[in-house]
């Protein structure tokens, strides 16, 4: 039966349409004030909303409710409570109060807190975020919430994101007032995260210890064919993938997620889903749900969805391209270049603020996307380098260069670039090609932050983007509000700041080694690993930025520093344990079995054929003997380094050893097996090969 997408879309979401249909007019008006203006929700209103929400959820098959939140694990969490309320006569009623809707109290002791709390301090609170709609998932009404400790520290990713959105709103409004836009009441950031992922057959997945334990392959020789023929990108979808994507879309549409685009990506068995943009906090919630749904739907089809940034060496990794912009409640995109000089001047000021923000906070952007998985991806196949830079395209580059140098913009027939003057040309939306190698690229009316890893929550990167932009807009507003001649002050400011931060603009090939050398000359940061990046997180300028904006407290930042390095160390710890187990339990026994059978073949051949040399067999045996001994030696070295890392007194020290010593040792051990694997007979291979994993879906 054909699916009616309009009827299906949002059918499992308690959205504004459902609210309007089910709530009394006065209750809906009061709730709208909370949704639109952030006004507190009164308990009597909350009670009416809760009752309507419960009745709607039960009609959708829900028996439980859950405060759905995003702890610092990077994934979502939920504790289910039923609507059951016992009565004196032994029966039950289904109830749900406004108090239960607005606030919950899950145990917070088992979630990461970076040492900010003692283990025995268990109390935590979840608080409804009414700007993100509740939804029914399976048998549970899920209520998006913020998560904080008893003493008020944010223990989640949503709370800082909401803080950053509010502070950017405040500072952007100050700038718009300078341009006479007093009718604008609110500025929101918007995001559309493109989600890349790999699909693998479920049976093969369960034959790979590394995929199960770490999400990526720790061993695997390059297959005869990879992505070098460029025949996977946008190719016709395989039948199993078509069925998977149909199911995925229908499930996402039920949850009101605007899944728009689906296609094959560049690597074999790699794919992408892109949604239409939404307000940032809603988009962050929906992307978390999207990743969960991707995995669950895959299992329904005998598949497994891999969200690791680099599940396979030698082919593309997976990113989450974060398309970020700013829009007013009047529908104006503040990163739309515009067609008139006044619009251009406003656009150029916001653009200049972003350029300055990115240049001065390269470290914060790199930190926001830092993870053990993403470290493998950044700088590899079709991923931006770890060096942060901005791509503007030829036309915007020429316009800013003309402003910086005070030279004619002859290409557009303008004798001189004067901010706000009639000679300033219209800036077309799609005036330039896209640059896939740039970590932060302008793409017409938004910036595409391409460094975000596929498994990461987008809350962290967008909290950083919102905050650094707000901090710069604040400094601009402070200066321009005091100016006696706004146009002159505006022109001087843009020219000064573009000139000061010109080094961050790069329109070339970010994959080229020459860019690494050029970036170093420019003084740009190249923070290759998570420990490299985290060394800068608590720098004075970063603490000042976040605390002045009240996005994070210093205590929260200190806990995030510990949590990030702890997670990094634990991930590598798991990978090393898995790698050593695979070497000793799978790889070496398989090689020994093949060598034994090969030796037996040689003996039998010589017994049957007098004078037989068995040169080919002996040659393979000799090479395998050399490789198994080399692999055993590499495993011993890896084990010793692992022990050294585990013996450190802090996660900062452990992470440094993991990055500098353990990961290179892991690569050396892997390289030995990758040379060994092609020599093993097919039936002796210890686990499915890359060819099996990538081409048997």
C-alpha positions as CSV (number, residue, x, y, z in Angstrom):
1,X,0.0,0.0,0.0
2,X,1.3,3.4,-0.9
3,X,2.5,5.6,1.9
4,X,0.9,9.0,2.3
5,X,3.9,11.1,3.4
6,X,1.8,14.2,4.5
7,X,-0.3,11.9,6.8
8,X,2.7,10.0,8.0
9,X,4.9,13.0,8.7
10,X,5.0,13.9,12.4
11,X,2.3,11.4,13.3
12,X,4.3,10.3,16.4
13,X,5.1,13.9,17.5
14,X,3.2,16.1,19.9
15,X,3.8,19.1,17.8
16,X,2.1,22.5,17.7
17,X,-0.7,21.3,15.4
18,X,-1.5,18.5,17.9
19,X,-1.3,20.9,20.8
20,X,-3.6,23.4,19.1
21,X,-6.2,20.6,18.3
22,X,-6.1,19.1,21.8
23,X,-5.5,22.0,24.2
24,X,-8.0,24.6,25.4
25,X,-7.4,27.9,23.6
26,X,-6.2,29.7,26.7
27,X,-3.8,26.8,27.6
28,X,-2.4,26.8,24.1
29,X,-1.9,30.6,24.2
30,X,0.0,30.2,27.5
31,X,2.1,27.4,26.1
32,X,2.9,29.4,23.0
33,X,4.4,32.1,25.1
34,X,6.7,29.6,26.6
35,X,7.5,28.2,23.2
36,X,8.1,31.6,21.5
37,X,9.4,33.8,24.3
38,X,10.8,31.3,26.9
39,X,8.3,32.4,29.6
40,X,8.0,30.0,32.5
41,X,5.3,27.4,32.3
42,X,2.9,27.7,35.1
43,X,1.9,24.5,36.9
44,X,-1.8,24.7,36.2
45,X,-1.0,25.1,32.4
46,X,1.5,22.2,32.7
47,X,-1.2,19.9,34.2
48,X,-3.5,20.5,31.3
49,X,-0.8,20.0,28.8
50,X,0.4,16.8,30.6
51,X,-3.1,15.3,30.5
52,X,-3.6,16.0,26.8
53,X,-0.1,14.7,26.0
54,X,-0.8,11.5,28.0
55,X,-4.1,10.9,26.3
56,X,-2.5,11.4,22.8
57,X,0.4,9.2,23.7
58,X,-1.8,6.3,24.9
59,X,-3.7,6.5,21.6
60,X,-0.4,6.0,19.9
61,X,0.3,2.9,22.0
62,X,2.4,4.4,24.7
63,X,2.3,2.8,28.2
64,X,5.3,4.7,29.6
65,X,6.9,8.1,29.6
66,X,10.6,9.1,29.7
67,X,12.6,12.2,30.1
68,X,14.8,11.8,27.1
69,X,18.2,13.6,27.6
70,X,21.7,13.8,26.3
71,X,24.4,13.2,29.0
72,X,28.1,13.8,28.3
73,X,28.4,10.2,27.0
74,X,27.5,11.6,23.5
75,X,24.4,9.4,23.2
76,X,20.9,9.7,24.6
77,X,19.6,8.3,27.8
78,X,16.1,7.5,29.0
79,X,14.4,6.0,32.1
80,X,10.9,4.7,31.5
81,X,8.1,5.2,34.0
82,X,4.6,3.8,33.3
83,X,1.4,5.9,33.4
84,X,0.0,3.4,35.9
85,X,-1.3,4.8,39.2
86,X,-2.8,2.2,41.6
87,X,-6.2,2.7,43.2
88,X,-7.5,1.5,46.6
89,X,-9.8,-1.0,45.0
90,X,-7.0,-2.9,43.3
91,X,-7.5,-1.2,39.9
92,X,-5.3,1.4,38.2
93,X,-5.8,4.6,36.3
94,X,-3.4,6.1,33.7
95,X,-2.2,9.4,35.0
96,X,0.5,11.9,34.1
97,X,0.9,15.3,36.0
98,X,2.3,18.6,35.0
99,X,5.0,18.1,37.6
100,X,6.0,14.8,36.0
101,X,6.1,16.5,32.6
102,X,8.2,19.4,33.6
103,X,10.8,17.8,35.9
104,X,12.3,14.4,36.5
105,X,14.9,13.0,38.8
106,X,17.1,10.3,37.3
107,X,20.2,8.9,39.1
108,X,23.1,11.1,37.9
109,X,25.9,9.1,39.6
110,X,26.7,6.8,36.8
111,X,27.1,9.5,34.1
112,X,30.4,11.2,33.3
113,X,31.0,14.3,35.3
114,X,34.8,14.8,35.1
115,X,35.4,14.7,38.8
116,X,33.0,17.6,39.4
117,X,31.0,15.5,41.8
118,X,31.7,12.6,44.2
119,X,30.5,9.2,43.3
120,X,27.9,9.1,46.1
121,X,26.3,12.3,44.9
122,X,23.5,10.7,42.9
123,X,20.8,13.3,42.5
124,X,20.2,14.8,39.1
125,X,17.3,16.6,37.5
126,X,15.8,16.6,34.0
127,X,13.8,19.6,32.9
128,X,11.5,19.7,29.9
129,X,12.7,21.7,26.9
130,X,9.3,22.8,25.5
131,X,11.0,24.1,22.3
132,X,11.7,20.5,21.3
133,X,8.5,18.4,20.7
134,X,7.8,15.2,22.7
135,X,7.3,12.1,20.6
136,X,6.2,8.5,21.0
137,X,9.0,5.9,20.4
138,X,7.9,2.3,20.5
139,X,5.8,2.2,23.7
140,X,7.2,5.3,25.4
141,X,6.4,9.0,25.3
142,X,9.8,10.7,25.1
143,X,10.1,14.2,26.5
144,X,13.2,16.1,25.4
145,X,14.9,17.5,28.5
146,X,17.9,19.2,29.8
147,X,20.0,17.4,32.5
148,X,21.7,19.1,35.5
149,X,23.1,18.1,38.9
150,X,21.6,18.9,42.3
151,X,24.0,21.9,42.5
152,X,23.1,23.2,39.1
153,X,26.0,22.1,36.9
154,X,25.0,21.1,33.4
155,X,25.6,17.4,33.0
156,X,24.4,17.3,29.3
157,X,25.0,18.7,25.9
158,X,21.6,20.4,25.5
159,X,21.9,23.0,28.3
160,X,25.1,24.7,27.0
161,X,23.6,24.6,23.5
162,X,20.5,26.4,24.6
163,X,22.7,28.9,26.5
164,X,24.8,29.6,23.4
165,X,21.7,30.1,21.2
166,X,20.3,32.7,23.7
167,X,23.6,34.6,23.9
168,X,24.0,34.7,20.2
169,X,20.4,35.9,19.9
170,X,21.2,38.8,22.3
171,X,24.3,39.9,20.5
172,X,22.9,39.5,17.0
173,X,19.9,41.7,18.0
174,X,22.3,44.4,19.1
175,X,23.9,44.4,15.6
176,X,20.5,44.4,13.8
177,X,19.4,47.4,15.9
178,X,22.3,49.4,14.5
179,X,20.9,48.7,11.0
180,X,17.5,50.0,12.1
181,X,15.8,46.6,12.3
182,X,13.8,47.2,15.5
183,X,11.0,44.9,14.4
184,X,13.2,41.8,14.8
185,X,12.5,40.1,18.1
186,X,14.6,37.0,17.9
187,X,17.6,35.5,16.0
188,X,18.0,31.7,15.9
189,X,20.8,29.6,14.6
190,X,19.7,26.9,12.2
191,X,21.5,23.6,11.2
192,X,21.0,20.9,8.7
193,X,23.4,18.0,9.5
194,X,24.2,15.7,6.6
195,X,24.7,12.2,8.1
196,X,27.2,9.8,6.5
197,X,27.3,6.1,7.4
198,X,28.4,2.6,6.3
199,X,26.2,-0.5,6.1
200,X,27.5,-4.0,6.6
201,X,25.8,-7.4,6.6
202,X,24.8,-8.4,10.1
203,X,26.2,-12.0,9.9
204,X,29.6,-10.6,8.8
205,X,29.5,-8.0,11.5
206,X,29.2,-10.7,14.2
207,X,32.3,-12.4,12.8
208,X,34.4,-9.4,13.4
209,X,35.4,-8.8,17.1
210,X,36.7,-5.4,16.2
211,X,33.5,-4.1,14.6
212,X,31.5,-5.3,17.6
213,X,33.8,-3.9,20.3
214,X,35.1,-0.7,18.6
215,X,32.9,0.1,15.6
216,X,35.9,0.0,13.3
217,X,38.1,-2.6,11.7
218,X,41.5,-2.8,13.5
219,X,42.8,-5.1,10.7
220,X,42.2,-5.5,7.0
221,X,44.2,-5.6,3.8
222,X,43.1,-3.3,1.0
223,X,40.8,-5.1,-1.4
224,X,41.6,-5.5,-5.0
225,X,39.0,-2.8,-5.7
226,X,38.2,0.1,-3.4
227,X,36.7,3.5,-4.5
228,X,39.3,4.3,-7.1
229,X,36.9,3.8,-10.0
230,X,34.5,6.5,-8.6
231,X,31.6,4.2,-9.5
232,X,29.9,4.1,-6.1
233,X,29.1,7.8,-5.6
234,X,25.5,8.5,-6.6
235,X,25.3,5.1,-8.2
236,X,22.0,3.1,-8.3
237,X,21.1,1.8,-4.9
238,X,21.3,-2.0,-4.2
239,X,18.0,-3.7,-3.5
240,X,18.7,-4.3,0.2
241,X,19.8,-0.6,0.6
242,X,16.6,0.6,-1.1
243,X,14.5,-1.4,1.4
244,X,16.5,-0.1,4.3
245,X,16.3,3.5,3.1
246,X,12.5,3.2,2.5
247,X,12.0,1.9,6.1
248,X,14.4,4.5,7.5
249,X,12.6,7.4,5.8
250,X,9.2,6.3,6.9
251,X,10.4,5.9,10.5
252,X,12.1,9.3,10.5
253,X,9.1,11.0,8.9
254,X,6.9,9.6,11.7
255,X,9.1,11.4,14.2
256,X,8.8,14.7,12.2
257,X,12.4,14.5,11.0
258,X,12.8,16.2,7.6
259,X,14.8,13.4,5.9
260,X,15.2,14.9,2.4
261,X,18.1,13.4,0.5
262,X,19.5,9.8,0.3
263,X,22.3,8.5,-1.9
264,X,25.4,6.3,-2.2
265,X,28.5,8.0,-0.9
266,X,32.0,7.7,-2.4
267,X,33.2,4.5,-0.6
268,X,31.7,1.0,-1.2
269,X,28.8,0.4,1.2
270,X,28.9,4.1,2.3
271,X,25.7,6.2,2.2
272,X,24.3,9.6,3.2
273,X,21.1,11.0,4.6
274,X,20.5,14.8,4.6
275,X,17.7,16.5,6.4
276,X,16.2,20.0,5.8
277,X,17.6,22.5,8.3
278,X,15.8,23.2,11.6
279,X,16.5,25.4,14.6
280,X,19.7,24.2,16.1
281,X,18.5,22.6,19.4
282,X,15.7,20.8,17.5
283,X,18.1,19.7,14.8
284,X,20.5,18.4,17.5
285,X,17.7,16.4,19.2
286,X,16.6,15.0,15.8
287,X,20.1,14.0,14.8
288,X,20.5,12.0,18.0
289,X,17.3,10.3,17.3
290,X,18.3,9.8,13.6
291,X,21.4,7.9,14.6
292,X,19.4,5.6,17.0
293,X,16.8,5.0,14.3
294,X,19.5,4.2,11.6
295,X,20.9,1.5,13.8
296,X,17.5,0.0,14.8
297,X,16.1,0.0,11.3
298,X,19.3,-1.6,9.9
299,X,18.9,-4.6,12.3
300,X,15.3,-5.1,11.0
301,X,16.9,-5.8,7.6
302,X,19.7,-8.1,8.6
303,X,22.2,-5.2,8.4
304,X,24.3,-3.1,10.8
305,X,24.7,0.6,10.5
306,X,28.3,1.8,11.2
307,X,28.6,5.4,12.4
308,X,32.3,5.3,13.2
309,X,34.2,8.0,11.5
310,X,36.7,5.6,9.9
311,X,35.5,2.0,9.9
312,X,37.8,1.1,7.0
313,X,41.3,2.2,6.2
314,X,42.1,3.3,2.7
315,X,38.6,4.6,1.8
316,X,36.5,7.6,2.8
317,X,35.6,8.1,6.4
318,X,32.2,9.4,7.4
319,X,31.5,12.9,8.5
320,X,28.4,14.9,9.5
321,X,28.5,18.1,7.5
322,X,27.0,20.8,9.8
323,X,25.3,23.4,7.6
324,X,25.0,26.4,10.0
325,X,23.3,29.8,9.6
326,X,21.5,32.5,11.4
327,X,17.9,33.6,10.8
328,X,15.5,36.2,12.2
329,X,11.9,35.7,13.3
330,X,11.0,37.8,10.2
331,X,12.4,35.1,8.0
332,X,15.7,36.9,7.0
333,X,18.8,34.7,6.7
334,X,21.6,36.8,8.0
335,X,24.2,35.0,5.9
336,X,22.2,35.7,2.7
337,X,24.5,38.2,0.8
338,X,21.5,40.3,-0.3
339,X,20.9,42.5,-3.4
340,X,21.2,46.0,-2.0
341,X,24.2,47.9,-0.5
342,X,22.5,48.1,2.9
343,X,21.9,44.4,2.9
344,X,25.5,43.8,1.7
345,X,26.9,46.0,4.5
346,X,24.9,44.0,7.2
347,X,26.0,40.7,5.6
348,X,29.6,41.8,5.4
349,X,29.6,42.7,9.1
350,X,28.2,39.3,10.1
351,X,30.7,37.6,7.7
352,X,33.6,39.6,9.2
353,X,32.5,38.6,12.7
354,X,32.6,34.9,11.7
355,X,36.0,35.3,10.1
356,X,37.4,36.9,13.2
357,X,35.7,34.3,15.5
358,X,37.1,31.3,13.6
359,X,40.6,32.7,13.3
360,X,40.8,33.6,17.0
361,X,39.2,30.3,18.1
362,X,40.7,27.7,15.8
363,X,41.4,25.6,18.9
364,X,37.8,25.7,20.2
365,X,36.4,24.6,16.8
366,X,39.0,21.8,16.6
367,X,38.3,20.7,20.2
368,X,34.5,20.6,19.5
369,X,35.0,17.9,16.8
370,X,37.9,16.0,18.6
371,X,37.4,12.3,19.2
372,X,39.4,9.1,18.9
373,X,37.4,8.2,15.9
374,X,37.5,11.6,14.1
375,X,41.3,11.7,14.6
376,X,41.5,8.8,12.1
377,X,39.4,10.7,9.6
378,X,40.6,14.3,9.6
379,X,43.1,14.8,6.9
380,X,42.4,11.4,5.2
381,X,40.3,10.5,2.1
382,X,37.9,13.4,1.3
383,X,37.9,14.8,4.8
384,X,39.1,18.2,5.7
385,X,42.5,18.5,7.5
386,X,42.8,19.1,11.2
387,X,43.9,22.6,10.3
388,X,41.0,25.0,10.6
389,X,40.5,27.5,7.7
390,X,37.7,29.3,5.9
391,X,36.7,28.9,2.3
392,X,34.8,31.9,0.8
393,X,34.9,31.3,-2.9
394,X,36.5,33.5,-5.6
395,X,33.9,36.3,-5.6
396,X,33.6,36.9,-1.9
397,X,37.4,36.5,-1.6
398,X,37.8,39.2,-4.3
399,X,35.3,41.6,-2.5
400,X,37.1,41.2,0.8
401,X,40.5,41.6,-0.8
402,X,39.3,44.8,-2.4
403,X,38.1,46.1,1.0
404,X,41.3,45.0,2.7
405,X,43.7,46.6,0.1
406,X,41.5,49.5,-1.0
407,X,41.9,48.5,-4.6
408,X,39.4,48.6,-7.5
409,X,37.1,45.6,-7.9
410,X,37.4,45.8,-11.7
411,X,35.8,42.4,-12.3
412,X,32.4,43.8,-11.2
413,X,32.9,47.3,-12.7
414,X,33.2,49.0,-9.3
415,X,35.8,51.7,-9.0
416,X,36.2,51.3,-5.3
417,X,34.7,49.1,-2.5
418,X,33.0,51.4,0.0
419,X,30.8,49.8,2.6
420,X,27.2,50.9,2.1
421,X,27.8,52.9,-1.0
422,X,25.8,52.4,-4.2
423,X,28.7,51.0,-6.1
424,X,28.8,47.9,-3.9
425,X,27.5,45.1,-6.2
426,X,24.9,42.5,-5.6
427,X,26.6,39.3,-4.3
428,X,25.0,36.2,-6.0
429,X,24.1,33.3,-3.8
430,X,25.8,30.7,-5.9
431,X,28.7,32.7,-7.2
432,X,31.4,30.1,-6.7
433,X,32.2,26.4,-6.8
434,X,32.1,24.3,-3.5
435,X,35.3,23.2,-1.8
436,X,35.1,19.7,-0.4
437,X,38.6,20.0,1.2
438,X,37.7,23.0,3.5
439,X,36.7,22.4,7.1
440,X,34.6,25.6,7.2
441,X,33.2,26.6,3.8
442,X,30.7,29.3,2.8
443,X,28.2,27.7,0.5
444,X,25.9,30.5,-0.6
445,X,23.9,31.4,2.5
446,X,25.4,29.3,5.2
447,X,28.7,27.8,6.4
448,X,29.3,24.1,6.1
449,X,31.4,22.9,9.1
450,X,32.7,19.7,7.5
451,X,35.0,18.6,10.3
452,X,32.2,17.2,12.5
453,X,32.5,13.4,12.8
454,X,29.7,11.1,11.9
455,X,29.1,9.7,15.4
456,X,29.4,13.0,17.3
457,X,26.5,14.9,18.8
458,X,26.2,18.2,16.9
459,X,25.5,20.0,20.1
460,X,29.1,20.5,21.0
461,X,30.3,21.9,17.6
462,X,27.2,24.2,17.5
463,X,27.7,25.4,21.0
464,X,31.2,26.4,20.0
465,X,30.1,28.1,16.8
466,X,27.3,30.0,18.5
467,X,29.5,31.1,21.3
468,X,32.6,32.3,19.4
469,X,30.3,34.2,17.0
470,X,28.3,35.8,19.8
471,X,31.6,36.8,21.6
472,X,32.8,38.6,18.4
473,X,29.4,40.2,17.7
474,X,29.4,41.5,21.3
475,X,32.8,43.2,20.7
476,X,31.5,44.7,17.4
477,X,28.3,46.0,19.0
478,X,30.3,47.5,21.9
479,X,32.4,49.5,19.4
480,X,29.7,50.5,16.9
481,X,27.2,51.6,19.5
482,X,29.6,54.2,20.7
483,X,30.4,55.5,17.2
484,X,29.4,59.0,16.3
485,X,29.4,58.2,12.5
486,X,28.1,54.6,12.1
487,X,28.9,54.2,8.4
488,X,32.5,55.3,8.8
489,X,33.0,53.2,11.9
490,X,31.5,50.2,10.2
491,X,33.7,50.6,7.1
492,X,36.8,51.0,9.3
493,X,35.9,48.0,11.5
494,X,35.3,45.6,8.5
495,X,38.5,46.7,6.8
496,X,40.6,46.4,10.0
497,X,39.2,43.0,11.0
498,X,39.4,41.4,7.5
499,X,43.0,42.6,7.3
500,X,43.8,41.3,10.8
501,X,42.3,37.8,10.1
502,X,43.2,37.4,6.4
503,X,45.4,34.4,7.2
504,X,42.4,32.1,8.1
505,X,41.0,32.5,4.6
506,X,42.1,29.7,2.2
507,X,40.4,28.8,-1.1
508,X,42.9,26.1,-2.2
509,X,43.2,22.4,-1.9
510,X,43.2,21.4,1.8
511,X,44.4,17.9,1.0
512,X,47.6,19.1,-0.5
513,X,50.7,18.7,1.7
514,X,51.8,22.2,0.6
515,X,48.8,23.6,2.5
516,X,50.2,22.1,5.8
517,X,53.4,23.9,5.2
518,X,51.7,27.1,4.1
519,X,49.4,27.0,7.2
520,X,52.4,26.7,9.5
521,X,53.9,29.8,7.9
522,X,50.6,31.6,8.4
523,X,50.6,30.7,12.1
524,X,47.5,28.5,11.9
525,X,47.2,25.6,14.4
526,X,47.6,22.0,13.3
527,X,46.1,20.1,16.2
528,X,46.4,16.6,14.8
529,X,45.0,14.5,17.7
530,X,42.5,14.9,20.5
531,X,45.2,15.3,23.2
532,X,46.9,18.0,21.1
533,X,43.6,19.9,20.9
534,X,42.6,19.4,24.5
535,X,45.9,20.9,25.7
536,X,44.4,24.3,24.7
537,X,40.8,23.9,26.1
538,X,41.5,25.5,29.5
539,X,43.6,28.3,28.0
540,X,42.8,31.6,29.6
541,X,41.2,33.1,26.5
542,X,38.8,30.1,26.2
543,X,37.8,30.1,29.8
544,X,37.2,33.9,29.6
545,X,35.0,33.5,26.4
546,X,32.8,30.8,27.7
547,X,32.4,32.1,31.3
548,X,31.8,35.7,30.3
549,X,29.0,34.5,28.0
550,X,27.7,32.2,30.7
551,X,27.7,29.3,28.3
552,X,29.9,27.2,30.6
553,X,31.2,27.7,34.1
554,X,34.9,27.1,34.7
555,X,34.0,24.0,36.7
556,X,32.0,22.7,33.8
557,X,34.9,23.3,31.5
558,X,37.3,21.5,33.8
559,X,35.0,18.5,34.0
560,X,34.6,18.5,30.2
561,X,38.4,18.5,29.8
562,X,38.6,15.4,32.1
563,X,35.7,13.6,30.4
564,X,37.0,14.1,26.9
565,X,40.4,12.7,27.7
566,X,38.9,9.9,29.8
567,X,36.7,8.9,26.9
568,X,39.6,9.1,24.5
569,X,41.8,6.9,26.7
570,X,39.1,4.4,27.3
571,X,38.3,4.0,23.6
572,X,42.0,3.3,22.8
573,X,42.2,1.0,25.8
574,X,39.3,-1.0,24.4
575,X,40.8,-1.0,20.9
576,X,44.2,-2.3,22.2
577,X,42.6,-5.1,24.2
578,X,40.5,-6.1,21.2
579,X,43.5,-6.0,18.9
580,X,45.7,-8.1,21.2
581,X,42.8,-10.6,21.6
582,X,42.4,-10.9,17.9
583,X,46.1,-11.4,17.4
584,X,46.4,-14.2,19.9
585,X,43.0,-15.9,19.6
586,X,42.2,-15.4,15.9
587,X,45.1,-14.3,13.7
588,X,48.1,-16.4,14.9
589,X,46.0,-19.6,15.4
590,X,44.7,-19.3,11.8
591,X,48.2,-18.7,10.4
592,X,49.6,-21.6,12.4
593,X,46.8,-23.9,11.1
594,X,47.5,-22.9,7.5
595,X,51.3,-23.3,8.0
596,X,50.7,-26.7,9.5
597,X,48.6,-27.9,6.6
598,X,51.0,-26.3,4.1
599,X,53.9,-28.1,5.8
600,X,52.0,-31.4,5.6
601,X,51.4,-30.8,1.9
602,X,55.1,-30.2,1.3
603,X,56.0,-33.5,3.2
604,X,53.4,-35.5,1.3
605,X,54.5,-34.0,-2.0
606,X,58.1,-34.9,-1.5
607,X,57.1,-38.4,-0.4
608,X,55.0,-38.9,-3.5
609,X,57.2,-37.0,-6.0
610,X,60.9,-37.9,-5.6
611,X,63.1,-34.8,-6.0
612,X,60.1,-32.4,-5.6
613,X,61.3,-29.0,-4.3
614,X,57.8,-27.5,-3.4
615,X,59.4,-24.1,-4.0
616,X,56.1,-22.2,-4.0
617,X,54.9,-23.8,-0.7
618,X,58.2,-23.3,1.0
619,X,58.4,-19.7,-0.1
620,X,54.9,-19.0,1.4
621,X,55.8,-20.9,4.5
622,X,59.0,-18.9,5.0
623,X,57.2,-15.6,4.5
624,X,54.4,-16.6,6.9
625,X,57.0,-17.7,9.5
626,X,58.7,-14.3,9.2
627,X,55.4,-12.4,9.5
628,X,53.9,-14.4,12.4
629,X,57.1,-13.8,14.4
630,X,57.1,-10.1,13.5
631,X,53.4,-9.9,14.5
632,X,54.2,-11.6,17.8
633,X,57.0,-9.1,18.5
634,X,54.8,-6.2,17.6
635,X,52.1,-7.5,19.9
636,X,54.6,-7.7,22.8
637,X,55.7,-4.1,22.1
638,X,52.0,-2.9,22.0
639,X,51.2,-4.8,25.2
640,X,54.1,-3.1,27.0
641,X,53.1,0.4,25.8
642,X,49.5,-0.2,26.7
643,X,50.6,-1.2,30.2
644,X,52.6,2.1,30.4
645,X,49.5,4.1,29.3
646,X,47.3,2.4,31.8
647,X,49.8,3.0,34.6
648,X,49.6,6.8,34.4
649,X,48.1,8.8,37.2
650,X,45.9,11.0,35.0
651,X,43.9,10.7,31.8
652,X,45.8,13.6,30.4
653,X,49.1,11.6,30.8
654,X,47.5,8.4,29.6
655,X,46.0,10.0,26.5
656,X,49.4,11.5,25.6
657,X,51.0,8.0,25.6
658,X,48.1,6.6,23.7
659,X,48.4,9.2,21.0
660,X,52.2,9.4,20.7
661,X,53.2,5.7,21.3
662,X,50.3,3.3,21.4
663,X,48.4,4.3,18.3
664,X,51.6,4.1,16.2
665,X,52.3,0.7,17.7
666,X,48.8,-0.4,16.8
667,X,49.4,0.7,13.2
668,X,52.7,-1.3,13.0
669,X,50.9,-4.5,14.3
670,X,48.1,-3.9,11.8
671,X,50.5,-3.4,8.9
672,X,52.0,-6.9,9.6
673,X,48.6,-8.6,9.4
674,X,47.6,-6.7,6.3
675,X,50.7,-8.1,4.6
676,X,49.9,-11.6,6.0
677,X,46.2,-11.7,5.0
678,X,46.6,-12.0,1.2
679,X,48.9,-15.1,1.8
680,X,46.4,-17.1,3.8
681,X,44.1,-19.5,2.0
682,X,40.5,-18.3,1.9
683,X,39.3,-21.0,4.4
684,X,42.1,-20.0,6.8
685,X,41.3,-16.3,7.1
686,X,40.5,-15.5,10.7
687,X,37.6,-13.2,9.9
688,X,35.7,-11.6,7.0
689,X,37.9,-9.5,4.7
690,X,37.4,-6.0,3.5
691,X,36.1,-7.4,0.2
692,X,33.4,-9.3,2.2
693,X,32.4,-6.4,4.3
694,X,32.2,-3.7,1.7
695,X,30.9,-5.7,-1.3
696,X,28.5,-8.3,0.1
697,X,25.6,-6.1,1.2
